[in-house]
Amino acid sequence: MKVQELLKALAEFINNEGGTSVKIAAVPSDVVVLTPDNFNEIVLDEAKDVLIEFYAPWCGHCKNLAPTYEKVATAFKLEEHVVIANVDADKYKDIGEKYGVSGFPTLKFFPKNNKAGVDYDGGRDLDDFVTFINEKCATSRDAKGQLTSKEFVSAEGEEKKAVFSRLEEEAEKLKGSTARYGKIYVKAAKSCIEKGSDYAKNEIQRLDRILAKSISAAKADDFTLKKNILSTFA
C-alpha cells in the first residue's frame, strides 16, 4: 500500500472513531491531469509534445506504474514543450473511446506534428521513458531531470553558450553534496568552451597520469570524480 493510501486509511479510521473530519493533503504532482475541459487545449497544442497515460483508478497495473510515471513528469517539468499527463479513461469514457483505448494503462504520445496520437510501445522503467522523451522531443535530461552533456557537446557557437547558461542555472539549484558535482560539471563545460573540443580528452589523460602515481585517497577521489565528469564531454 502506498504512503498516501495509508494516510488516507488512517484519516478514515480517525474520522470514524472520533467523529472528526480530518483530511490528508494531496501530494503535489508534476503529472498534468487531463479532463474534458482541458484535454484539447493541452493535447492538441502544436507547440507541445504530450505523453498521456489513459488509466483507471481501480487498475493494479496503473497503480504500479504511478510512481515511475511521476518521476518521468518530474524529470521533464522544466521543459516547457514537454507535457507528461494522465486521464481517468474509466471516468471519461468518451475520451478513451475516441483514441481506441481498450485496456489500462494505455500510453499514447501526441507529438507536435501528429495530434492523432501514436501508441507508446516502449518499456515502462524510468530510463525507458527518459530515453523515449529525449529521442522524440529533442531534450537532454537524465532520470533525475538534470541536463546531460549530450546537448552541450553537439551544440556550436552561440547555441553552446546558451546551453551552458542553462547548465549553470541547473547547477545553482543543487543542494548538499550534489552541489559539489554541479560546480565541477559547470567548470568542465566552461573549460571546454574556452580551451576547445580536445580539452576534455587531454585533461582525462593528464588525470590518468596523476592517478597512476602514489597520491592520497582523498585526492584520488577528487581526481576520479573530475575524470568521470569530463568523460561525458570527451
GUDO-570118 format. One record per residue (C-alpha): chain; y, z, x; residue number from 1. Coordinates in Angstrom, 3 decimals. Example, Ala and Ser with C-alpha at 12.3 -4.5 7.8 and 13.67 -1.06 7.14 Angstrom:
unit|yy|zz|xx|pos
A|-4.500|7.800|12.300|1
A|-1.060|7.140|13.670|2
END
This chain:
unit|yy|zz|xx|pos
A|0.000|0.000|0.000|1
A|3.432|-0.944|1.374|2
A|6.064|1.722|2.097|3
A|8.275|0.548|-0.763|4
A|5.335|0.736|-3.177|5
A|4.545|4.267|-2.001|6
A|8.149|5.319|-2.529|7
A|8.133|3.768|-5.996|8
A|4.921|5.611|-6.903|9
A|6.421|8.876|-5.605|10
A|9.556|8.351|-7.682|11
A|7.472|7.687|-10.797|12
A|5.447|10.859|-10.182|13
A|8.588|12.971|-9.735|14
A|10.178|11.492|-12.849|15
A|7.051|12.079|-14.939|16
A|6.562|15.646|-13.757|17
A|10.167|16.737|-13.664|18
A|11.754|14.703|-16.415|19
A|14.203|13.243|-13.914|20
A|15.384|9.675|-13.309|21
A|15.015|9.297|-9.540|22
A|15.437|5.733|-8.297|23
A|14.409|4.320|-4.931|24
A|16.926|1.933|-3.404|25
A|15.562|-1.544|-2.740|26
A|15.039|-2.501|0.884|27
A|17.617|-5.139|1.932|28
A|16.066|-8.573|2.297|29
A|17.083|-11.756|4.106|30
A|14.926|-13.860|1.771|31
A|17.091|-15.685|-0.773|32
A|15.846|-15.019|-4.306|33
A|15.916|-18.120|-6.486|34
A|16.257|-18.184|-10.271|35
A|17.011|-20.943|-12.794|36
A|20.695|-20.029|-12.373|37
A|20.932|-20.752|-8.644|38
A|17.906|-22.941|-7.862|39
A|19.604|-26.349|-7.971|40
A|22.778|-25.121|-6.289|41
A|20.862|-23.845|-3.270|42
A|17.790|-26.061|-3.021|43
A|19.421|-29.404|-3.824|44
A|22.340|-28.818|-1.454|45
A|22.081|-31.729|1.002|46
A|23.664|-29.600|3.719|47
A|20.741|-27.145|3.619|48
A|17.138|-27.158|4.829|49
A|15.250|-24.882|2.437|50
A|11.778|-23.382|2.699|51
A|10.530|-21.931|-0.590|52
A|7.638|-19.648|-1.396|53
A|6.544|-20.044|-5.012|54
A|4.865|-16.708|-5.735|55
A|3.550|-14.419|-8.457|56
A|4.157|-10.633|-8.311|57
A|0.501|-9.883|-9.039|58
A|-0.855|-12.219|-6.338|59
A|-2.562|-10.386|-3.464|60
A|-2.077|-13.262|-1.026|61
A|1.644|-13.290|-1.851|62
A|1.883|-9.556|-1.135|63
A|0.120|-10.067|2.203|64
A|2.479|-12.887|3.146|65
A|5.652|-10.979|2.183|66
A|6.202|-9.021|5.462|67
A|5.758|-12.144|7.588|68
A|7.971|-14.211|5.309|69
A|10.677|-11.555|5.537|70
A|10.551|-11.765|9.347|71
A|10.957|-15.548|9.124|72
A|14.055|-15.111|6.970|73
A|15.481|-12.555|9.384|74
A|14.817|-14.793|12.392|75
A|16.897|-17.616|10.896|76
A|19.536|-15.669|8.987|77
A|22.291|-16.747|11.402|78
A|21.514|-20.440|10.892|79
A|23.879|-21.408|8.089|80
A|21.994|-24.595|7.204|81
A|18.562|-22.924|7.033|82
A|17.520|-21.073|3.873|83
A|14.295|-19.077|3.575|84
A|13.811|-18.444|-0.126|85
A|11.306|-17.491|-2.784|86
A|10.990|-17.829|-6.527|87
A|8.827|-15.994|-9.040|88
A|6.996|-19.055|-10.359|89
A|4.972|-16.895|-12.744|90
A|8.132|-15.690|-14.441|91
A|9.926|-19.033|-14.180|92
A|7.011|-21.282|-15.032|93
A|9.210|-24.338|-15.681|94
A|10.301|-24.375|-12.022|95
A|6.735|-24.089|-10.788|96
A|5.512|-26.833|-13.109|97
A|8.353|-29.141|-12.104|98
A|7.218|-29.010|-8.463|99
A|3.483|-29.114|-9.127|100
A|2.703|-25.506|-8.276|101
A|-0.876|-24.718|-9.288|102
A|-1.654|-21.667|-7.149|103
A|0.022|-18.792|-5.349|104
A|1.555|-18.646|-2.911|105
A|2.652|-22.274|-2.665|106
A|5.117|-23.151|0.089|107
A|7.335|-26.213|-0.062|108
A|10.026|-27.470|2.282|109
A|13.179|-29.147|0.983|110
A|14.970|-30.737|3.962|111
A|18.454|-32.154|3.743|112
A|17.130|-35.696|3.358|113
A|14.331|-35.046|0.847|114
A|15.155|-32.912|-2.148|115
A|11.907|-33.865|-3.867|116
A|10.269|-31.356|-1.529|117
A|7.172|-31.627|0.662|118
A|4.194|-29.281|0.897|119
A|4.137|-26.844|3.787|120
A|0.603|-27.023|5.148|121
A|1.153|-25.150|8.400|122
A|-0.176|-21.788|9.490|123
A|1.098|-18.582|7.952|124
A|1.622|-16.477|11.045|125
A|5.199|-15.762|12.112|126
A|5.002|-18.070|15.133|127
A|3.699|-20.904|12.929|128
A|6.705|-20.644|10.632|129
A|9.160|-20.330|13.523|130
A|7.738|-23.422|15.228|131
A|7.906|-25.384|11.979|132
A|11.528|-24.444|11.255|133
A|12.631|-25.184|14.816|134
A|10.998|-28.624|14.723|135
A|12.200|-29.609|11.250|136
A|15.663|-28.042|11.278|137
A|16.713|-28.685|14.898|138
A|17.055|-24.962|15.574|139
A|16.037|-22.986|18.658|140
A|15.107|-19.469|17.586|141
A|12.271|-17.235|18.661|142
A|10.327|-14.893|16.368|143
A|12.990|-12.200|16.802|144
A|15.806|-14.555|15.890|145
A|17.172|-14.893|19.402|146
A|18.339|-18.269|20.676|147
A|15.880|-19.757|23.131|148
A|16.820|-21.690|26.245|149
A|15.457|-24.978|24.834|150
A|18.711|-25.771|23.092|151
A|20.723|-24.827|26.171|152
A|18.633|-26.862|28.622|153
A|18.716|-30.014|26.508|154
A|22.462|-29.824|25.842|155
A|25.058|-31.548|28.014|156
A|28.762|-31.191|28.769|157
A|30.828|-29.566|26.046|158
A|27.740|-29.085|23.906|159
A|26.173|-26.948|26.644|160
A|29.328|-24.826|26.789|161
A|29.214|-24.375|23.021|162
A|25.589|-23.257|23.175|163
A|26.489|-20.864|25.993|164
A|29.152|-19.298|23.782|165
A|26.523|-18.732|21.106|166
A|24.216|-17.161|23.688|167
A|26.993|-14.768|24.705|168
A|27.590|-13.805|21.071|169
A|23.892|-13.141|20.524|170
A|23.601|-11.080|23.715|171
A|26.533|-8.873|22.712|172
A|24.633|-7.847|19.560|173
A|21.697|-6.456|21.554|174
A|21.334|-2.696|21.881|175
A|19.415|-0.343|24.130|176
A|17.072|-1.720|26.784|177
A|17.198|-5.228|25.342|178
A|20.929|-5.394|26.133|179
A|19.981|-5.462|29.803|180
A|17.773|-8.512|29.259|181
A|20.571|-10.199|27.363|182
A|23.028|-9.713|30.224|183
A|20.593|-11.207|32.754|184
A|19.879|-14.100|30.394|185
A|23.577|-14.903|29.933|186
A|24.251|-14.593|33.661|187
A|21.417|-17.041|34.391|188
A|22.760|-19.510|31.834|189
A|26.260|-19.267|33.309|190
A|24.908|-19.905|36.805|191
A|23.042|-22.964|35.559|192
A|26.329|-24.376|34.244|193
A|28.295|-23.596|37.406|194
A|25.656|-24.446|40.019|195
A|23.789|-27.320|38.421|196
A|20.400|-28.017|36.908|197
A|18.481|-27.170|40.101|198
A|19.840|-23.632|40.246|199
A|17.031|-22.027|38.245|200
A|14.256|-23.669|40.268|201
A|15.895|-22.827|43.598|202
A|16.600|-19.244|42.588|203
A|12.995|-18.733|41.447|204
A|11.794|-19.931|44.858|205
A|14.188|-17.522|46.570|206
A|12.962|-14.615|44.448|207
A|9.337|-15.535|45.187|208
A|10.091|-15.248|48.905|209
A|11.634|-11.813|48.400|210
A|8.768|-10.617|46.205|211
A|6.294|-11.639|48.904|212
A|7.883|-9.061|51.200|213
A|7.483|-5.301|51.126|214
A|10.085|-4.043|48.656|215
A|10.360|-1.064|46.342|216
A|8.629|-1.116|42.958|217
A|11.982|-0.861|41.181|218
A|13.394|-3.896|42.989|219
A|10.165|-5.802|42.395|220
A|10.513|-5.129|38.666|221
A|14.142|-6.278|38.682|222
A|13.398|-9.479|40.580|223
A|10.331|-10.258|38.441|224
A|12.361|-9.812|35.268|225
A|15.072|-12.138|36.578|226
A|12.442|-14.661|37.686|227
A|10.808|-14.652|34.246|228
A|14.135|-15.239|32.544|229
A|15.068|-18.006|34.981|230
A|11.762|-19.762|34.288|231
A|12.977|-20.571|30.777|232
A|15.795|-22.627|32.316|233
A|13.732|-24.364|35.022|234
END
